Amino acid sequence: MRVRIEGEERIGGFLFDFRAAPDRRTGLSRIIYRLWEEVETTLLAAGVEFIFGLVKEDNPALSIYHRMGATSRGTRTFFSLPVYRRRSVPTDPVIRRPLEATAAYREATARFIDYDLWPILDSPSLLQPLFDRHLRYAIDRQEASVKIWDLTVDYEQIALEGPFVFELLRPPVELLRRLFPLPRIPRRGEPLRTWYLYDLYLPRGTKPLPALLAVANNLALEAGIDFLVFSTSEGEKAATAIGGRGALARLRYHLLIKEYRPVLPRSLL
């Protein structure tokens, strides 16, 4: 994919779903290394200048990526915000839908002109089917805005495990939920419906952020959504403090980069 870094166009390869079967242990490192070699050979032949991707901080494979020459260029934290009660909102937010893909892409490209790893698209209109299927809302307040992306139309996320304290809290919480608005604690095997907040734009500071999150919460509540996922980079301390308030989970991911040409600044997040 073509991306913008420090105002210049570069060719990057986005690596994702690089997985190993959890029940396979013998010879796993050797197999992963062979797969990595094949990926590199293919991408280098296509003119790729670097590989990048997000890896969860507690993923054991993180050390494997480092041994293969990848380095961390920053972290991003993802917050799971429970949706369980209505929140008060100001009267001035504007909710937009549907969105025309080309106009939305050009607007975002101009807004995030200083952001690295921004994708360069010749035909953003090709995104329109995805917008029609997954983009639920764009929420604007004053000059600030955020968008909501919905993947529940394609697949369900199932709760497989959770902290032991959740198991202890579930019975009393279920009783109290009949009287008070409290977050739902899912049982193992139950689906979790999630919306993702992205393209957060705060040109004049974080003051509009609580209102944007409150509107997103109320829209999610009406749609039967369990969680909103909101993320911030390590340099966005004010947004992290506000957006992470009340989160049930905080997952940190490393942005890993392996360069084949020295084209990237030291930190990208």
Phi and psi in degrees as a GROMACS rama.xvg file:
@    title "Ramachandran Plot"
@    xaxis  label "Phi"
@    yaxis  label "Psi"
@TYPE xy
-89.8679  131.473  ARG-2
-133.249  160.411  VAL-3
-100.942  125.66  ARG-4
-133.796  120.302  ILE-5
50.2151  40.9627  GLU-6
81.7516  -1.72105  GLY-7
-112.856  152.702  GLU-8
-84.605  130.449  GLU-9
-131.712  162.063  ARG-10
-108.784  116.798  ILE-11
-121.805  155.329  GLY-12
-112.844  120.008  GLY-13
-88.6357  115.671  PHE-14
-96.5759  126.971  LEU-15
-149.041  162.349  PHE-16
54.9161  36.8328  ASP-17
-85.646  93.9093  PHE-18
-122.213  162.199  ARG-19
-129.577  144.854  ALA-20
-62.2338  128.16  ALA-21
-64.7677  -20.5835  PRO-22
-92.7037  2.29344  ASP-23
-103.486  123.674  ARG-24
-121.635  -44.7068  ARG-25
-65.5025  125.155  THR-26
71.6257  13.7566  GLY-27
-65.5026  -43.9773  LEU-28
-60.0363  -40.5229  SER-29
-65.3529  -40.078  ARG-30
-65.7459  -44.7159  ILE-31
-61.7065  -40.5445  ILE-32
-63.3701  -39.7033  TYR-33
-64.8945  -41.5795  ARG-34
-62.0081  -43.8649  LEU-35
-60.39  -44.4694  TRP-36
-58.4923  -43.0012  GLU-37
-66.2365  -39.9908  GLU-38
-60.5294  -46.9585  VAL-39
-62.3275  -43.6437  GLU-40
-60.322  -43.2742  THR-41
-66.7499  -44.3624  THR-42
-72.1594  -38.0694  LEU-43
-62.245  -37.5551  LEU-44
-65.2634  -24.7323  ALA-45
-91.3679  4.58625  ALA-46
86.4118  15.1974  GLY-47
-69.0769  134.838  VAL-48
-96.1079  -19.3464  GLU-49
-163.815  158.498  PHE-50
-112.463  141.317  ILE-51
-142.771  158.15  PHE-52
-178.235  166.955  GLY-53
-103.571  133.23  LEU-54
-130.098  128.637  VAL-55
-61.3693  142.003  LYS-56
-59.5045  -34.0327  GLU-57
-96.8705  13.9623  ASP-58
-74.0402  121.833  ASN-59
-58.2368  -23.2662  PRO-60
-70.5179  -10.6764  ALA-61
-56.8608  -41.1131  LEU-62
-67.3616  -32.2075  SER-63
-65.5554  -43.172  ILE-64
-61.3091  -41.1147  TYR-65
-63.0559  -40.4823  HIS-66
-66.3048  -24.8223  ARG-67
-88.6134  6.59501  MET-68
102.064  3.03974  GLY-69
-82.6214  146.731  ALA-70
-127.008  152.782  THR-71
-82.7443  131.102  SER-72
-116.247  24.0921  ARG-73
137.513  170.104  GLY-74
-128.523  156.9  THR-75
-134.93  133.429  ARG-76
-106.246  131.941  THR-77
-108.778  124.483  PHE-78
-105.598  132.149  PHE-79
-96.7778  107.653  SER-80
-98.5733  118.616  LEU-81
-70.1519  142.731  PRO-82
-111.383  111.502  VAL-83
-149.342  -9.54714  TYR-84
-151.598  156.547  ARG-85
-74.2554  148.49  ARG-86
-119.725  147.986  ARG-87
-73.6449  139.958  SER-88
-132.172  152.18  VAL-89
-69.3274  169.347  PRO-90
-86.6267  -8.17352  THR-91
-96.8477  -4.21093  ASP-92
-63.7892  146.573  PRO-93
-113.415  130.261  VAL-94
-108.447  122.947  ILE-95
-112.962  137.94  ARG-96
-172.976  146.299  ARG-97
-77.2049  173.436  PRO-98
-115.962  141.282  LEU-99
-84.0844  124.778  GLU-100
-61.5656  -45.2064  ALA-101
-63.2574  -45.796  THR-102
-64.0276  -40.4342  ALA-103
-65.6468  -41.0257  ALA-104
-64.5707  -44.8844  TYR-105
-64.7359  -39.4488  ARG-106
-61.8378  -46.9613  GLU-107
-65.9422  -38.4341  ALA-108
-60.4101  -40.4453  THR-109
-70.4785  -38.4559  ALA-110
-68.0915  -39.2288  ARG-111
-104.24  40.2939  PHE-112
-61.262  -27.0992  ILE-113
-93.4605  2.47899  ASP-114
-87.5376  135.316  TYR-115
-82.8279  161.954  ASP-116
63.8895  24.4437  LEU-117
-75.3169  129.442  TRP-118
-72.1951  137.015  PRO-119
-102.303  116.781  ILE-120
-116.397  129.61  LEU-121
-77.4966  -33.4563  ASP-122
-129.507  73.8577  SER-123
-61.9059  -16.0151  PRO-124
-62.6572  -20.2039  SER-125
-65.8234  -17.0117  LEU-126
-78.487  -10.7035  LEU-127
-57.3666  -44.112  GLN-128
-59.3566  -36.0774  PRO-129
-68.7473  -41.1561  LEU-130
-59.7395  -46.2425  PHE-131
-62.8384  -31.8015  ASP-132
-88.5231  -36.5095  ARG-133
-117.529  -25.0165  HIS-134
-81.4576  108.204  LEU-135
-80.655  -52.1665  ARG-136
-150.393  153.59  TYR-137
-114.784  129.688  ALA-138
-113.235  125.086  ILE-139
-117.77  140.279  ASP-140
-143.501  117.308  ARG-141
56.1753  -122.159  GLN-142
-96.4964  -5.59889  GLU-143
-88.289  157.308  ALA-144
-160.702  163.682  SER-145
-153.451  153.216  VAL-146
-116.798  157.009  LYS-147
-118.783  125.127  ILE-148
-112.266  132.931  TRP-149
-120.773  117.92  ASP-150
-104.391  2.5452  LEU-151
-67.0189  -17.9421  THR-152
-72.3768  -16.0623  VAL-153
-107.767  -33.2284  ASP-154
-158.722  161.093  TYR-155
-104.187  143.898  GLU-156
-98.9203  128.24  GLN-157
-108.448  136.246  ILE-158
-74.7445  116.273  ALA-159
-100.183  -40.8648  LEU-160
-145.765  162.494  GLU-161
-157.761  167.398  GLY-162
-57.4137  144.593  PRO-163
-58.886  -32.5597  PHE-164
-63.0227  -29.2511  VAL-165
-63.7081  -38.2789  PHE-166
-62.4977  -38.3345  GLU-167
-71.4277  -35.5905  LEU-168
-80.9234  -21.1361  LEU-169
-57.4364  -49.5746  ARG-170
-58.5265  -50.4396  PRO-171
-66.3618  -34.3794  PRO-172
-64.9468  -40.5495  VAL-173
-61.9804  -37.4155  GLU-174
-67.2749  -44.4929  LEU-175
-70.8087  -24.8987  LEU-176
-62.6654  -22.096  ARG-177
-70.8128  -21.1414  ARG-178
-111.469  -31.5783  LEU-179
-131.117  151.387  PHE-180
-73.7519  108.376  PRO-181
-131.028  152.173  LEU-182
-63.0452  145.64  PRO-183
-79.442  130.949  ARG-184
-100.568  109.484  ILE-185
-70.4467  149.694  PRO-186
-84.7394  160.646  ARG-187
-60.017  132.062  ARG-188
92.4782  -8.89156  GLY-189
-84.8339  145.597  GLU-190
-75.9014  151.661  PRO-191
-121.003  118.821  LEU-192
-92.2969  126.092  ARG-193
-130.497  137.755  THR-194
-110.861  148.309  TRP-195
-113.294  130.322  TYR-196
-95.1401  131.175  LEU-197
-149.287  176.388  TYR-198
52.4367  42.1533  ASP-199
-68.5964  124.446  LEU-200
-124.995  114.557  TYR-201
-130.328  75.0166  LEU-202
-68.8558  -21.487  PRO-203
-120.71  29.6205  ARG-204
103.538  179.816  GLY-205
-91.7384  5.08322  THR-206
-56.2433  -39.7152  LYS-207
-77.0172  -9.35193  PRO-208
-60.6479  -46.0797  LEU-209
-56.8675  -38.266  PRO-210
-67.1234  -41.7219  ALA-211
-60.9171  -43.4495  LEU-212
-66.748  -36.6687  LEU-213
-66.0503  -41.957  ALA-214
-64.1569  -44.0002  VAL-215
-60.8613  -40.0166  ALA-216
-60.1813  -45.7938  ASN-217
-68.1377  -38.093  ASN-218
-64.455  -40.7802  LEU-219
-65.963  -38.8812  ALA-220
-61.6979  -42.9559  LEU-221
-64.2284  -28.2972  GLU-222
-93.1356  2.6428  ALA-223
74.1757  29.1767  GLY-224
-87.1271  140.523  ILE-225
-88.0908  -37.1207  ASP-226
-139.909  146.801  PHE-227
-106.661  133.794  LEU-228
-105.678  124.357  VAL-229
-127.248  137.26  PHE-230
-131.787  151.764  SER-231
-140.282  154.4  THR-232
-87.8328  166.456  SER-233
-64.6692  -22.3001  GLU-234
-84.824  -6.72857  GLY-235
-98.2567  65.2824  GLU-236
-65.6106  -40.7739  LYS-237
-66.7182  -44.6851  ALA-238
-65.2324  -35.2287  ALA-239
-63.3816  -44.0426  THR-240
-63.6144  -38.7526  ALA-241
-80.487  -50.5941  ILE-242
-69.7753  -28.0448  GLY-243
-85.0005  -2.72349  GLY-244
-65.8768  125.003  ARG-245
83.9136  6.21125  GLY-246
-68.0353  139.805  ALA-247
-83.4365  -22.5325  LEU-248
-146.956  147.827  ALA-249
-131.738  115.495  ARG-250
-114.026  124.637  LEU-251
-99.9448  132.643  ARG-252
-121.229  141.475  TYR-253
-93.6214  136.593  HIS-254
-85.4405  111.291  LEU-255
-100.633  138.727  LEU-256
-130.627  135.072  ILE-257
-123.101  120.418  LYS-258
-94.995  143.932  GLU-259
-111.918  -16.3015  TYR-260
-133.688  141.181  ARG-261
-76.0365  79.8279  PRO-262
-114.837  -5.56303  VAL-263
-109.127  143.35  LEU-264
-67.3494  165.299  PRO-265
-63.1293  -38.8247  ARG-266
-123.711  136.61  SER-267
-117.869  -2.91916  LEU-268
